[in-house]
Amino acid sequence: MLTNDDFRAMLLDESTPFEPGAAYPRSVRFAHLNIAQEPPSEGTPGEGELRGAFDTVLCLSTSKWVHLHFGDEGLKCLFRRVHAALRPGGLFLLEPQPWSSYRKNAGLAPHLLRNYGAIQIKPPQGPGFAQGARGGAKRPLLLFRKGGV
């Protein structure tokens, strides 16, 4: 079982080379990306390549900000890019923020308020949606798997 200290050490230790198909920890790598603004491109993994490069993409507490900054088109673009970045069978773990939290943050800047007023695609909401949350979490996590396995 991994502890937080193990995870933190893996993130900070760049001396362990990434080797696809090797035993753990050489088979694991982490990338911190703004995939909403860095489109998937052709090329070599590790040199700007995102297309089909990831087994798992996490989007935790960020979809609201993409939505407020870039509107519905930005959110759709994020989902298209995540789909392109995943390998067949890859997982996308999304933590959507409730619609009620958007209004509170929309007033932080004029463009956020303007985008908030134009949003047509609203996140899932209501008491039934939150029932999937476990362990005292206030928001559920949505897990999607890319086809093509």
PyMOL commands that place a pseudoatom at each C-alpha (Angstrom):
pseudoatom trace, name=CA, resn=MET, resi=1, chain=A, elem=C, hetatm=0, pos=[0.000, 0.000, 0.000]
pseudoatom trace, name=CA, resn=LEU, resi=2, chain=A, elem=C, hetatm=0, pos=[1.319, 3.429, -0.929]
pseudoatom trace, name=CA, resn=THR, resi=3, chain=A, elem=C, hetatm=0, pos=[1.409, 6.190, 1.634]
pseudoatom trace, name=CA, resn=ASN, resi=4, chain=A, elem=C, hetatm=0, pos=[1.237, 9.928, 0.969]
pseudoatom trace, name=CA, resn=ASP, resi=5, chain=A, elem=C, hetatm=0, pos=[5.003, 10.076, 1.567]
pseudoatom trace, name=CA, resn=ASP, resi=6, chain=A, elem=C, hetatm=0, pos=[5.588, 7.378, -1.086]
pseudoatom trace, name=CA, resn=PHE, resi=7, chain=A, elem=C, hetatm=0, pos=[3.421, 9.260, -3.565]
pseudoatom trace, name=CA, resn=ARG, resi=8, chain=A, elem=C, hetatm=0, pos=[5.134, 12.581, -2.799]
pseudoatom trace, name=CA, resn=ALA, resi=9, chain=A, elem=C, hetatm=0, pos=[8.564, 10.974, -3.244]
pseudoatom trace, name=CA, resn=MET, resi=10, chain=A, elem=C, hetatm=0, pos=[7.537, 9.525, -6.621]
pseudoatom trace, name=CA, resn=LEU, resi=11, chain=A, elem=C, hetatm=0, pos=[6.416, 12.942, -7.826]
pseudoatom trace, name=CA, resn=LEU, resi=12, chain=A, elem=C, hetatm=0, pos=[9.635, 14.595, -6.735]
pseudoatom trace, name=CA, resn=ASP, resi=13, chain=A, elem=C, hetatm=0, pos=[12.083, 11.863, -7.764]
pseudoatom trace, name=CA, resn=GLU, resi=14, chain=A, elem=C, hetatm=0, pos=[12.936, 12.370, -11.424]
pseudoatom trace, name=CA, resn=SER, resi=15, chain=A, elem=C, hetatm=0, pos=[15.943, 10.054, -11.225]
pseudoatom trace, name=CA, resn=THR, resi=16, chain=A, elem=C, hetatm=0, pos=[13.822, 6.927, -11.798]
pseudoatom trace, name=CA, resn=PRO, resi=17, chain=A, elem=C, hetatm=0, pos=[13.478, 6.593, -15.578]
pseudoatom trace, name=CA, resn=PHE, resi=18, chain=A, elem=C, hetatm=0, pos=[10.074, 5.806, -17.103]
pseudoatom trace, name=CA, resn=GLU, resi=19, chain=A, elem=C, hetatm=0, pos=[10.005, 2.421, -18.818]
pseudoatom trace, name=CA, resn=PRO, resi=20, chain=A, elem=C, hetatm=0, pos=[6.650, 1.341, -20.308]
pseudoatom trace, name=CA, resn=GLY, resi=21, chain=A, elem=C, hetatm=0, pos=[5.955, -2.292, -19.417]
pseudoatom trace, name=CA, resn=ALA, resi=22, chain=A, elem=C, hetatm=0, pos=[8.589, -2.354, -16.661]
pseudoatom trace, name=CA, resn=ALA, resi=23, chain=A, elem=C, hetatm=0, pos=[7.875, -3.210, -13.033]
pseudoatom trace, name=CA, resn=TYR, resi=24, chain=A, elem=C, hetatm=0, pos=[6.625, -0.514, -10.658]
pseudoatom trace, name=CA, resn=PRO, resi=25, chain=A, elem=C, hetatm=0, pos=[7.847, 2.224, -10.059]
pseudoatom trace, name=CA, resn=ARG, resi=26, chain=A, elem=C, hetatm=0, pos=[9.548, 2.465, -13.452]
pseudoatom trace, name=CA, resn=SER, resi=27, chain=A, elem=C, hetatm=0, pos=[6.209, 1.886, -15.220]
pseudoatom trace, name=CA, resn=VAL, resi=28, chain=A, elem=C, hetatm=0, pos=[4.583, 4.981, -13.666]
pseudoatom trace, name=CA, resn=ARG, resi=29, chain=A, elem=C, hetatm=0, pos=[5.005, 8.609, -14.612]
pseudoatom trace, name=CA, resn=PHE, resi=30, chain=A, elem=C, hetatm=0, pos=[3.070, 11.709, -13.674]
pseudoatom trace, name=CA, resn=ALA, resi=31, chain=A, elem=C, hetatm=0, pos=[2.499, 14.800, -15.770]
pseudoatom trace, name=CA, resn=HIS, resi=32, chain=A, elem=C, hetatm=0, pos=[0.986, 18.073, -14.612]
pseudoatom trace, name=CA, resn=LEU, resi=33, chain=A, elem=C, hetatm=0, pos=[-0.633, 19.663, -17.673]
pseudoatom trace, name=CA, resn=ASN, resi=34, chain=A, elem=C, hetatm=0, pos=[-3.127, 22.326, -18.587]
pseudoatom trace, name=CA, resn=ILE, resi=35, chain=A, elem=C, hetatm=0, pos=[-4.775, 20.115, -21.168]
pseudoatom trace, name=CA, resn=ALA, resi=36, chain=A, elem=C, hetatm=0, pos=[-7.471, 22.754, -21.733]
pseudoatom trace, name=CA, resn=GLN, resi=37, chain=A, elem=C, hetatm=0, pos=[-4.826, 24.990, -23.330]
pseudoatom trace, name=CA, resn=GLU, resi=38, chain=A, elem=C, hetatm=0, pos=[-2.231, 22.448, -24.527]
pseudoatom trace, name=CA, resn=PRO, resi=39, chain=A, elem=C, hetatm=0, pos=[-3.830, 20.515, -27.387]
pseudoatom trace, name=CA, resn=PRO, resi=40, chain=A, elem=C, hetatm=0, pos=[-2.818, 16.958, -28.212]
pseudoatom trace, name=CA, resn=SER, resi=41, chain=A, elem=C, hetatm=0, pos=[-0.225, 16.954, -30.953]
pseudoatom trace, name=CA, resn=GLU, resi=42, chain=A, elem=C, hetatm=0, pos=[1.723, 14.510, -33.066]
pseudoatom trace, name=CA, resn=GLY, resi=43, chain=A, elem=C, hetatm=0, pos=[5.251, 13.747, -31.923]
pseudoatom trace, name=CA, resn=THR, resi=44, chain=A, elem=C, hetatm=0, pos=[7.231, 11.699, -29.452]
pseudoatom trace, name=CA, resn=PRO, resi=45, chain=A, elem=C, hetatm=0, pos=[6.014, 11.018, -25.887]
pseudoatom trace, name=CA, resn=GLY, resi=46, chain=A, elem=C, hetatm=0, pos=[7.831, 13.338, -23.529]
pseudoatom trace, name=CA, resn=GLU, resi=47, chain=A, elem=C, hetatm=0, pos=[8.310, 15.955, -26.254]
pseudoatom trace, name=CA, resn=GLY, resi=48, chain=A, elem=C, hetatm=0, pos=[4.879, 17.582, -26.328]
pseudoatom trace, name=CA, resn=GLU, resi=49, chain=A, elem=C, hetatm=0, pos=[2.991, 14.451, -27.396]
pseudoatom trace, name=CA, resn=LEU, resi=50, chain=A, elem=C, hetatm=0, pos=[-0.349, 13.933, -25.690]
pseudoatom trace, name=CA, resn=ARG, resi=51, chain=A, elem=C, hetatm=0, pos=[-2.359, 11.906, -28.223]
pseudoatom trace, name=CA, resn=GLY, resi=52, chain=A, elem=C, hetatm=0, pos=[-2.944, 8.435, -26.766]
pseudoatom trace, name=CA, resn=ALA, resi=53, chain=A, elem=C, hetatm=0, pos=[-0.190, 8.928, -24.200]
pseudoatom trace, name=CA, resn=PHE, resi=54, chain=A, elem=C, hetatm=0, pos=[-2.073, 8.428, -20.924]
pseudoatom trace, name=CA, resn=ASP, resi=55, chain=A, elem=C, hetatm=0, pos=[-3.744, 5.536, -19.135]
pseudoatom trace, name=CA, resn=THR, resi=56, chain=A, elem=C, hetatm=0, pos=[-5.504, 7.864, -16.686]
pseudoatom trace, name=CA, resn=VAL, resi=57, chain=A, elem=C, hetatm=0, pos=[-6.428, 11.537, -16.626]
pseudoatom trace, name=CA, resn=LEU, resi=58, chain=A, elem=C, hetatm=0, pos=[-7.587, 13.201, -13.395]
pseudoatom trace, name=CA, resn=CYS, resi=59, chain=A, elem=C, hetatm=0, pos=[-9.702, 16.351, -13.460]
pseudoatom trace, name=CA, resn=LEU, resi=60, chain=A, elem=C, hetatm=0, pos=[-10.293, 17.166, -9.803]
pseudoatom trace, name=CA, resn=SER, resi=61, chain=A, elem=C, hetatm=0, pos=[-11.955, 20.427, -8.776]
pseudoatom trace, name=CA, resn=THR, resi=62, chain=A, elem=C, hetatm=0, pos=[-10.984, 22.093, -12.045]
pseudoatom trace, name=CA, resn=SER, resi=63, chain=A, elem=C, hetatm=0, pos=[-13.854, 21.661, -14.524]
pseudoatom trace, name=CA, resn=LYS, resi=64, chain=A, elem=C, hetatm=0, pos=[-15.711, 24.642, -13.022]
pseudoatom trace, name=CA, resn=TRP, resi=65, chain=A, elem=C, hetatm=0, pos=[-12.715, 26.891, -13.648]
pseudoatom trace, name=CA, resn=VAL, resi=66, chain=A, elem=C, hetatm=0, pos=[-12.318, 25.727, -17.239]
pseudoatom trace, name=CA, resn=HIS, resi=67, chain=A, elem=C, hetatm=0, pos=[-16.045, 26.311, -17.695]
pseudoatom trace, name=CA, resn=LEU, resi=68, chain=A, elem=C, hetatm=0, pos=[-15.994, 29.800, -16.155]
pseudoatom trace, name=CA, resn=HIS, resi=69, chain=A, elem=C, hetatm=0, pos=[-12.847, 30.896, -18.007]
pseudoatom trace, name=CA, resn=PHE, resi=70, chain=A, elem=C, hetatm=0, pos=[-13.648, 29.431, -21.430]
pseudoatom trace, name=CA, resn=GLY, resi=71, chain=A, elem=C, hetatm=0, pos=[-17.423, 28.818, -21.414]
pseudoatom trace, name=CA, resn=ASP, resi=72, chain=A, elem=C, hetatm=0, pos=[-19.241, 25.818, -22.867]
pseudoatom trace, name=CA, resn=GLU, resi=73, chain=A, elem=C, hetatm=0, pos=[-16.819, 25.599, -25.796]
pseudoatom trace, name=CA, resn=GLY, resi=74, chain=A, elem=C, hetatm=0, pos=[-13.867, 25.432, -23.406]
pseudoatom trace, name=CA, resn=LEU, resi=75, chain=A, elem=C, hetatm=0, pos=[-15.458, 22.593, -21.452]
pseudoatom trace, name=CA, resn=LYS, resi=76, chain=A, elem=C, hetatm=0, pos=[-16.225, 20.658, -24.644]
pseudoatom trace, name=CA, resn=CYS, resi=77, chain=A, elem=C, hetatm=0, pos=[-12.654, 21.284, -25.813]
pseudoatom trace, name=CA, resn=LEU, resi=78, chain=A, elem=C, hetatm=0, pos=[-11.325, 19.924, -22.501]
pseudoatom trace, name=CA, resn=PHE, resi=79, chain=A, elem=C, hetatm=0, pos=[-13.363, 16.726, -22.912]
pseudoatom trace, name=CA, resn=ARG, resi=80, chain=A, elem=C, hetatm=0, pos=[-12.245, 16.289, -26.551]
pseudoatom trace, name=CA, resn=ARG, resi=81, chain=A, elem=C, hetatm=0, pos=[-8.595, 16.717, -25.552]
pseudoatom trace, name=CA, resn=VAL, resi=82, chain=A, elem=C, hetatm=0, pos=[-8.878, 14.323, -22.620]
pseudoatom trace, name=CA, resn=HIS, resi=83, chain=A, elem=C, hetatm=0, pos=[-10.429, 11.752, -24.967]
pseudoatom trace, name=CA, resn=ALA, resi=84, chain=A, elem=C, hetatm=0, pos=[-7.586, 12.241, -27.454]
pseudoatom trace, name=CA, resn=ALA, resi=85, chain=A, elem=C, hetatm=0, pos=[-4.945, 12.017, -24.701]
pseudoatom trace, name=CA, resn=LEU, resi=86, chain=A, elem=C, hetatm=0, pos=[-6.231, 8.678, -23.380]
pseudoatom trace, name=CA, resn=ARG, resi=87, chain=A, elem=C, hetatm=0, pos=[-5.084, 5.322, -24.705]
pseudoatom trace, name=CA, resn=PRO, resi=88, chain=A, elem=C, hetatm=0, pos=[-7.840, 2.850, -25.641]
pseudoatom trace, name=CA, resn=GLY, resi=89, chain=A, elem=C, hetatm=0, pos=[-9.319, 1.604, -22.358]
pseudoatom trace, name=CA, resn=GLY, resi=90, chain=A, elem=C, hetatm=0, pos=[-7.935, 4.668, -20.527]
pseudoatom trace, name=CA, resn=LEU, resi=91, chain=A, elem=C, hetatm=0, pos=[-9.735, 6.170, -17.548]
pseudoatom trace, name=CA, resn=PHE, resi=92, chain=A, elem=C, hetatm=0, pos=[-10.961, 9.737, -17.036]
pseudoatom trace, name=CA, resn=LEU, resi=93, chain=A, elem=C, hetatm=0, pos=[-11.731, 10.609, -13.414]
pseudoatom trace, name=CA, resn=LEU, resi=94, chain=A, elem=C, hetatm=0, pos=[-13.807, 13.790, -13.190]
pseudoatom trace, name=CA, resn=GLU, resi=95, chain=A, elem=C, hetatm=0, pos=[-14.887, 15.642, -10.080]
pseudoatom trace, name=CA, resn=PRO, resi=96, chain=A, elem=C, hetatm=0, pos=[-17.521, 18.098, -11.302]
pseudoatom trace, name=CA, resn=GLN, resi=97, chain=A, elem=C, hetatm=0, pos=[-18.332, 21.036, -9.069]
pseudoatom trace, name=CA, resn=PRO, resi=98, chain=A, elem=C, hetatm=0, pos=[-21.992, 21.710, -8.310]
pseudoatom trace, name=CA, resn=TRP, resi=99, chain=A, elem=C, hetatm=0, pos=[-23.720, 24.445, -10.289]
pseudoatom trace, name=CA, resn=SER, resi=100, chain=A, elem=C, hetatm=0, pos=[-24.415, 26.286, -7.020]
pseudoatom trace, name=CA, resn=SER, resi=101, chain=A, elem=C, hetatm=0, pos=[-20.663, 26.904, -6.577]
pseudoatom trace, name=CA, resn=TYR, resi=102, chain=A, elem=C, hetatm=0, pos=[-20.317, 28.604, -9.970]
pseudoatom trace, name=CA, resn=ARG, resi=103, chain=A, elem=C, hetatm=0, pos=[-22.192, 31.778, -8.993]
pseudoatom trace, name=CA, resn=LYS, resi=104, chain=A, elem=C, hetatm=0, pos=[-20.012, 32.357, -5.943]
pseudoatom trace, name=CA, resn=ASN, resi=105, chain=A, elem=C, hetatm=0, pos=[-16.845, 32.345, -8.065]
pseudoatom trace, name=CA, resn=ALA, resi=106, chain=A, elem=C, hetatm=0, pos=[-18.251, 34.046, -11.174]
pseudoatom trace, name=CA, resn=GLY, resi=107, chain=A, elem=C, hetatm=0, pos=[-17.983, 37.460, -9.510]
pseudoatom trace, name=CA, resn=LEU, resi=108, chain=A, elem=C, hetatm=0, pos=[-14.189, 37.255, -9.172]
pseudoatom trace, name=CA, resn=ALA, resi=109, chain=A, elem=C, hetatm=0, pos=[-13.618, 38.795, -12.632]
pseudoatom trace, name=CA, resn=PRO, resi=110, chain=A, elem=C, hetatm=0, pos=[-15.795, 40.404, -15.330]
pseudoatom trace, name=CA, resn=HIS, resi=111, chain=A, elem=C, hetatm=0, pos=[-15.044, 37.720, -17.930]
pseudoatom trace, name=CA, resn=LEU, resi=112, chain=A, elem=C, hetatm=0, pos=[-16.023, 34.969, -15.470]
pseudoatom trace, name=CA, resn=LEU, resi=113, chain=A, elem=C, hetatm=0, pos=[-19.368, 36.653, -14.810]
pseudoatom trace, name=CA, resn=ARG, resi=114, chain=A, elem=C, hetatm=0, pos=[-19.936, 37.139, -18.542]
pseudoatom trace, name=CA, resn=ASN, resi=115, chain=A, elem=C, hetatm=0, pos=[-19.147, 33.471, -19.256]
pseudoatom trace, name=CA, resn=TYR, resi=116, chain=A, elem=C, hetatm=0, pos=[-21.280, 32.336, -16.310]
pseudoatom trace, name=CA, resn=GLY, resi=117, chain=A, elem=C, hetatm=0, pos=[-24.291, 34.125, -17.810]
pseudoatom trace, name=CA, resn=ALA, resi=118, chain=A, elem=C, hetatm=0, pos=[-23.794, 32.389, -21.158]
pseudoatom trace, name=CA, resn=ILE, resi=119, chain=A, elem=C, hetatm=0, pos=[-23.336, 28.800, -19.873]
pseudoatom trace, name=CA, resn=GLN, resi=120, chain=A, elem=C, hetatm=0, pos=[-25.857, 26.354, -21.340]
pseudoatom trace, name=CA, resn=ILE, resi=121, chain=A, elem=C, hetatm=0, pos=[-24.195, 23.075, -20.297]
pseudoatom trace, name=CA, resn=LYS, resi=122, chain=A, elem=C, hetatm=0, pos=[-24.724, 22.749, -16.568]
pseudoatom trace, name=CA, resn=PRO, resi=123, chain=A, elem=C, hetatm=0, pos=[-23.047, 20.124, -14.376]
pseudoatom trace, name=CA, resn=PRO, resi=124, chain=A, elem=C, hetatm=0, pos=[-25.115, 17.293, -12.905]
pseudoatom trace, name=CA, resn=GLN, resi=125, chain=A, elem=C, hetatm=0, pos=[-26.993, 18.451, -9.837]
pseudoatom trace, name=CA, resn=GLY, resi=126, chain=A, elem=C, hetatm=0, pos=[-29.642, 17.469, -7.351]
pseudoatom trace, name=CA, resn=PRO, resi=127, chain=A, elem=C, hetatm=0, pos=[-29.832, 15.151, -4.363]
pseudoatom trace, name=CA, resn=GLY, resi=128, chain=A, elem=C, hetatm=0, pos=[-29.702, 11.950, -6.443]
pseudoatom trace, name=CA, resn=PHE, resi=129, chain=A, elem=C, hetatm=0, pos=[-26.417, 12.980, -8.038]
pseudoatom trace, name=CA, resn=ALA, resi=130, chain=A, elem=C, hetatm=0, pos=[-24.609, 13.467, -4.725]
pseudoatom trace, name=CA, resn=GLN, resi=131, chain=A, elem=C, hetatm=0, pos=[-25.744, 10.083, -3.345]
pseudoatom trace, name=CA, resn=GLY, resi=132, chain=A, elem=C, hetatm=0, pos=[-22.835, 8.434, -5.141]
pseudoatom trace, name=CA, resn=ALA, resi=133, chain=A, elem=C, hetatm=0, pos=[-20.353, 10.210, -2.863]
pseudoatom trace, name=CA, resn=ARG, resi=134, chain=A, elem=C, hetatm=0, pos=[-18.599, 7.927, -0.379]
pseudoatom trace, name=CA, resn=GLY, resi=135, chain=A, elem=C, hetatm=0, pos=[-16.541, 8.373, 2.735]
pseudoatom trace, name=CA, resn=GLY, resi=136, chain=A, elem=C, hetatm=0, pos=[-18.053, 11.712, 3.686]
pseudoatom trace, name=CA, resn=ALA, resi=137, chain=A, elem=C, hetatm=0, pos=[-17.197, 13.336, 0.344]
pseudoatom trace, name=CA, resn=LYS, resi=138, chain=A, elem=C, hetatm=0, pos=[-19.479, 16.201, -0.606]
pseudoatom trace, name=CA, resn=ARG, resi=139, chain=A, elem=C, hetatm=0, pos=[-19.157, 15.589, -4.338]
pseudoatom trace, name=CA, resn=PRO, resi=140, chain=A, elem=C, hetatm=0, pos=[-19.002, 12.322, -6.242]
pseudoatom trace, name=CA, resn=LEU, resi=141, chain=A, elem=C, hetatm=0, pos=[-16.310, 11.358, -8.695]
pseudoatom trace, name=CA, resn=LEU, resi=142, chain=A, elem=C, hetatm=0, pos=[-17.350, 10.339, -12.200]
pseudoatom trace, name=CA, resn=LEU, resi=143, chain=A, elem=C, hetatm=0, pos=[-15.289, 7.631, -13.879]
pseudoatom trace, name=CA, resn=PHE, resi=144, chain=A, elem=C, hetatm=0, pos=[-15.308, 7.209, -17.659]
pseudoatom trace, name=CA, resn=ARG, resi=145, chain=A, elem=C, hetatm=0, pos=[-13.500, 4.567, -19.716]
pseudoatom trace, name=CA, resn=LYS, resi=146, chain=A, elem=C, hetatm=0, pos=[-12.406, 5.188, -23.309]
pseudoatom trace, name=CA, resn=GLY, resi=147, chain=A, elem=C, hetatm=0, pos=[-13.552, 2.480, -25.701]
pseudoatom trace, name=CA, resn=GLY, resi=148, chain=A, elem=C, hetatm=0, pos=[-11.435, 0.607, -28.193]
pseudoatom trace, name=CA, resn=VAL, resi=149, chain=A, elem=C, hetatm=0, pos=[-9.844, -1.991, -25.911]
for i in range(1, 149): cmd.bond("trace and resi %d" % i, "trace and resi %d" % (i + 1))
show_as sticks, trace
zoom trace
